[in-house]
Amino acid sequence: MLLQPASVGLNSVSVRQQVVFTVAQLKPFSQLGGSLLAPLNVSVRSLNMEHWLTWLPAPDMPADTRYRVHTLRLRRSKWKPVAGCESLLSSQVCNVTILFKELLEEYQGRVQAFTFTHTSNWTYSGLFQPLRDTVLGAPGVSVSGCGNCLLLQFSPPIPMGHQSHQQLLEVYRGLTCLVRRTRDGAQFTLNLPYQEDIVIGYLQPEVEYCVTVTVTTIFNHNSIPSPANCAFTSPPPTIQSVYVILSLLGVFCLLALLLMGLVIYGGQLISRQRLPKTLSAILLYSQLLHTAQSDQFIQQSDHQFIQQSDQYIQLSDHQFIQQSDQFIQQSDQFIQHSDQLATSDHFIQVSAVTLPLDDSSLTGPGQEVF
């Protein structure tokens, strides 16, 4: 009976030794002395002025391990715990954007692992300056054609916090635009001051160009270029548009032929059928108007003819009077000449009377006169 408790005690000792051996196999040797391994690769990751402190857990860490984070501003030389980062899991990170708000200041972080009974040593990050070490992401780019140019519209990345957005606007100084022609791969680079709208001119119309934009600053060269944004300077004619234009031309020609056919057919109907009253009245009114215009023209023509006739008659009368005067003068001259001739005949007659011939003188005495 006394051996039974001894056997039970030996069994319990052997079980305890097996449990200790199993736990020793599960835990690293460094943890058997009561300390934890320190975190690995502690660093500050920053994108567009948003900063996170990250780390990697050491291998074979207990499942209940937690991590705490402290930060240091070098000018003040005092470590401060970060609110909200006092007990983090290995899969979490610590956002330190609010603490690292001065662009030209240098900061540092450290991380420690702990459990309820053990703690690890601190692991420190390198020095970090927001203006120098942040990575500037690709800006938002919109490209559209404007004839023989391209219109570029930019917008900075939209971070989570308002503070980061304002810092980005302060950091941006210029833009480097790589313009590549899609047709043959020819390209050129433009360094321009930062503006929300930029026009790139002197390009070929109806040609596709691709633009890649990178933000530049004075102290930071960690910029991510934007994806290539492509656009035509002016929309090129497509096969569908050509088909549409040809279809419209065909429809227009067909309508023109139909209209001509209707006009010809309508003319034939009008010539065969009696015109409506309204159309007859219109034609009658047109004829009357034409007749009135003709009468007016005739009256004007008669008036002009009468005036011209009067002028001709006046000219003819004047010429006739001149000719009559000349004829009268010639008649007077002829009468004078006739008078002169008559005077000569009278003288001859008078001479004949004064000097008569005696028959007896011509004949002798006793001769008969025949």
C-alpha positions in Angstrom: 0.0 0.0 0.0 2.9 2.4 0.7 4.3 1.7 -2.8 1.2 3.0 -4.5 1.7 6.7 -3.6 5.4 6.5 -4.5 4.4 5.1 -7.9 1.9 7.9 -8.3 4.5 10.5 -7.4 7.0 9.0 -9.9 4.3 9.2 -12.6 3.5 12.8 -11.8 7.2 13.7 -11.9 7.6 12.0 -15.3 4.6 13.9 -16.7 6.0 17.2 -15.4 9.3 16.5 -17.1 7.5 15.7 -20.4 5.5 19.0 -20.2 8.7 21.0 -19.6 10.5 19.3 -22.4 7.6 20.0 -24.8 7.5 23.7 -23.8 11.2 23.9 -24.3 10.8 22.6 -27.8 8.1 25.2 -28.6 10.0 28.3 -27.2 13.4 29.5 -28.4 16.3 29.2 -26.1 16.6 32.9 -25.7 13.1 33.1 -24.2 13.7 30.4 -21.6 15.8 33.0 -19.7 12.9 35.4 -19.4 13.4 37.9 -22.3 11.8 38.5 -25.8 13.4 39.0 -29.1 13.4 42.6 -30.3 11.4 43.6 -33.5 13.1 43.7 -36.8 13.3 46.2 -39.7 11.8 49.2 -37.9 11.4 52.0 -40.4 9.2 55.0 -41.4 7.2 54.6 -44.6 5.9 57.8 -46.1 3.8 58.4 -49.2 2.3 61.9 -50.1 3.2 63.3 -46.7 1.4 60.5 -44.8 3.8 58.6 -42.5 3.7 55.1 -40.8 6.1 53.4 -38.5 6.4 49.7 -39.5 8.4 46.7 -38.2 8.6 42.9 -38.5 8.2 40.6 -35.5 11.0 38.3 -34.6 10.5 34.6 -35.4 8.7 32.3 -33.0 7.2 35.0 -30.9 4.4 34.1 -28.4 0.9 34.6 -29.6 0.1 37.1 -26.9 3.0 39.4 -27.9 2.1 43.1 -28.2 4.2 46.1 -29.5 4.5 49.7 -28.3 5.8 52.7 -30.3 7.7 55.8 -29.2 8.9 58.8 -31.3 11.6 61.4 -30.9 12.0 64.9 -32.3 15.8 65.4 -32.4 15.7 69.0 -31.3 13.8 68.1 -28.1 15.6 64.8 -27.3 12.7 63.3 -25.5 11.0 60.1 -26.4 7.2 60.2 -26.3 4.7 57.3 -26.6 2.3 57.5 -29.5 -1.3 57.7 -28.7 -3.1 54.7 -30.1 0.1 52.7 -30.5 0.7 51.4 -27.0 -0.5 47.8 -27.6 -0.4 46.8 -31.3 -0.4 43.4 -32.9 2.4 42.3 -35.2 0.1 42.8 -38.2 -0.6 46.5 -37.4 1.3 49.7 -38.1 1.5 53.0 -36.3 0.4 56.2 -38.1 2.8 59.1 -37.0 1.6 61.7 -39.6 0.4 64.1 -36.9 3.6 63.9 -35.0 5.9 64.3 -38.0 4.3 67.6 -39.2 7.3 69.8 -39.6 8.7 69.4 -43.1 12.3 70.3 -42.3 12.6 68.6 -38.9 14.2 65.2 -38.3 12.4 62.4 -36.4 13.1 58.9 -35.2 10.9 56.0 -34.0 11.4 52.9 -31.9 9.4 49.7 -31.2 9.4 47.3 -28.3 7.8 43.9 -28.0 6.2 42.8 -24.7 4.0 40.2 -23.0 2.4 40.2 -19.6 5.7 38.9 -18.1 8.5 39.8 -20.5 9.7 42.7 -22.6 12.2 43.0 -25.4 14.9 45.5 -26.2 14.0 48.6 -28.3 14.6 48.6 -32.0 15.2 52.1 -33.6 14.5 53.4 -37.0 16.7 55.7 -39.0 16.4 59.4 -39.1 13.4 60.7 -41.1 12.7 64.1 -42.6 9.3 64.6 -44.2 10.4 66.9 -47.0 13.4 64.8 -48.0 12.2 61.2 -47.5 8.5 61.2 -48.4 7.6 59.6 -51.7 5.5 61.8 -54.0 2.9 59.8 -55.7 1.7 60.2 -59.3 -0.6 63.2 -59.8 -3.9 62.9 -61.4 -3.6 63.7 -65.1 -6.3 64.4 -67.7 -5.4 64.8 -71.4 -7.6 66.1 -74.1 -7.0 67.4 -77.7 -7.5 71.0 -78.8 -6.7 71.0 -82.5 -2.9 71.1 -82.8 -2.3 71.0 -79.1 -3.0 69.0 -75.9 -4.7 70.3 -72.8 -3.3 68.8 -69.6 -5.2 69.1 -66.3 -3.5 68.1 -63.1 -4.6 67.4 -59.6 -2.5 66.3 -56.6 -3.1 62.9 -55.0 -5.9 63.0 -52.4 -4.4 61.9 -49.0 -6.4 60.9 -46.0 -5.7 64.0 -44.0 -6.1 67.8 -44.8 -2.7 68.4 -43.3 -1.0 66.2 -45.9 -2.9 67.8 -48.7 -1.7 71.3 -47.8 1.9 70.0 -47.4 1.8 68.5 -50.8 0.7 71.8 -52.4 3.6 73.5 -50.6 6.1 70.9 -51.8 5.1 70.9 -55.5 7.4 73.2 -57.5 7.3 71.8 -61.1 6.2 69.2 -63.5 8.3 67.1 -65.9 6.2 66.1 -68.9 7.4 63.3 -71.3 5.4 63.6 -74.5 5.6 60.6 -76.9 4.1 60.3 -80.3 2.4 57.0 -80.7 2.9 56.6 -84.4 6.7 56.5 -84.5 7.8 56.7 -80.8 9.3 60.2 -81.2 9.3 62.0 -77.8 10.4 65.1 -76.1 10.5 66.4 -72.5 9.1 69.6 -71.0 10.0 71.1 -67.6 7.1 73.3 -66.6 6.1 75.1 -63.4 3.3 73.5 -61.5 -0.1 74.6 -62.7 -3.5 72.9 -62.7 -4.0 73.6 -66.5 -1.2 73.4 -69.1 -1.4 73.6 -72.9 1.3 71.8 -75.0 1.1 73.4 -78.5 2.7 73.1 -81.9 1.7 69.5 -82.3 0.4 67.7 -85.4 -3.4 67.5 -85.8 -5.2 64.2 -85.8 -2.2 62.5 -84.2 -2.2 60.5 -80.9 0.3 61.5 -78.2 0.9 59.9 -74.8 2.0 62.1 -71.8 3.7 60.9 -68.7 4.0 63.4 -65.8 6.3 63.5 -62.8 6.2 66.0 -59.9 9.5 67.7 -59.1 10.5 69.5 -55.8 13.6 71.2 -54.6 14.9 68.7 -52.1 13.0 65.5 -53.0 13.6 63.3 -55.9 11.4 60.4 -54.8 8.6 60.9 -57.3 6.5 58.3 -59.0 5.6 59.1 -62.6 2.0 58.9 -63.7 0.7 56.3 -66.1 0.8 57.3 -69.8 -2.3 59.2 -70.7 -3.0 59.2 -74.4 -5.2 61.4 -76.6 -5.5 62.7 -80.2 -4.9 66.4 -80.8 -8.1 66.4 -82.9 -10.4 63.5 -83.6 -9.3 61.6 -86.7 -12.0 60.6 -89.2 -13.3 57.1 -88.6 -14.7 54.6 -91.0 -18.1 54.9 -89.3 -18.1 58.7 -89.9 -17.2 58.2 -93.6 -20.1 55.7 -93.9 -22.4 58.2 -92.3 -21.3 61.0 -94.6 -21.8 58.8 -97.7 -25.2 57.7 -96.5 -26.3 61.3 -96.0 -25.1 62.2 -99.5 -27.0 59.3 -100.9 -30.2 60.3 -99.1 -29.7 63.9 -100.3 -29.3 62.9 -103.9 -32.4 60.6 -103.7 -34.5 63.5 -102.2 -33.2 65.8 -105.0 -34.3 63.2 -107.7 -37.7 62.8 -106.1 -38.2 66.6 -105.9 -37.3 66.9 -109.6 -39.7 64.1 -110.5 -42.5 65.7 -108.5 -41.9 69.1 -110.2 -41.9 67.5 -113.7 -45.0 65.4 -112.9 -46.8 68.4 -111.4 -46.1 70.5 -114.5 -47.6 67.8 -116.7 -50.7 67.6 -114.5 -51.1 71.4 -114.6 -50.9 71.4 -118.4 -53.5 68.7 -118.6 -56.0 69.8 -116.0 -57.7 73.0 -115.3 -55.9 75.2 -112.9 -57.5 75.9 -109.5 -59.3 79.1 -108.9 -56.7 80.5 -106.6 -53.9 79.7 -109.1 -56.0 81.2 -111.9 -56.6 84.3 -109.9 -52.8 84.6 -109.3 -52.1 84.1 -113.0 -54.8 86.7 -113.9 -53.3 89.1 -111.4 -49.9 88.6 -112.9 -51.2 89.2 -116.4 -53.0 92.4 -115.4 -49.9 93.6 -113.6 -47.8 92.8 -116.7 -50.4 94.7 -118.9 -50.4 97.7 -116.6 -46.6 97.8 -116.7 -46.8 97.4 -120.5 -49.3 100.3 -120.8 -47.1 102.5 -118.6 -44.1 101.7 -120.7 -46.1 102.5 -123.9 -47.2 105.8 -122.4 -43.7 106.6 -121.5 -42.6 105.6 -125.0 -45.3 107.7 -126.7 -44.4 110.7 -124.6 -40.8 110.3 -125.4 -41.7 109.9 -129.2 -43.9 113.0 -129.2 -41.2 115.0 -127.6 -38.7 113.7 -130.1 -41.2 114.4 -132.9 -41.8 118.0 -131.7 -38.1 118.6 -131.6 -37.7 117.2 -135.1 -40.7 119.3 -136.4 -39.1 122.4 -134.8 -35.9 121.6 -136.5 -37.6 120.9 -139.8 -39.6 124.1 -139.7 -36.5 126.1 -139.0 -34.7 124.5 -141.9 -37.8 124.9 -144.1 -38.0 128.6 -143.3 -34.3 129.0 -144.0 -34.7 127.2 -147.4 -37.9 129.3 -148.1 -36.0 132.5 -147.5 -33.3 131.4 -149.8 -35.8 130.5 -152.4 -37.5 133.8 -152.1 -34.2 135.6 -152.4 -33.5 133.6 -155.5 -37.0 134.4 -156.8 -36.4 138.1 -156.2 -33.1 137.8 -158.1 -34.9 136.1 -160.9 -37.6 138.7 -161.0 -35.0 141.4 -161.1 -33.3 139.7 -163.9 -36.7 139.2 -165.7 -37.4 142.9 -165.3 -34.2 143.7 -166.8 -35.0 141.5 -169.7 -38.4 143.0 -170.1 -36.9 146.4 -170.2 -34.7 145.3 -173.1 -37.7 143.9 -175.1 -39.6 147.1 -174.6 -36.8 149.1 -175.9 -36.7 146.9 -179.0 -40.5 147.4 -179.5 -40.2 151.1 -179.1 -37.5 151.1 -181.6 -39.6 149.2 -183.9 -42.5 151.6 -183.6 -40.3 154.7 -184.1 -38.7 153.3 -187.1 -41.4 151.5 -189.2 -40.7 150.2 -192.7 -42.8 151.5 -195.6 -44.0 149.0 -198.1 -43.8 151.5 -200.8 -40.2 151.9 -200.2 -39.6 148.3 -200.5 -41.5 147.9 -203.6 -41.4 150.0 -206.5 -44.2 152.0 -208.0 -46.7 149.9 -209.7 -45.7 146.6 -208.0 -48.1 144.6 -206.0 -47.4 143.6 -202.6 -47.9 139.9 -201.7 
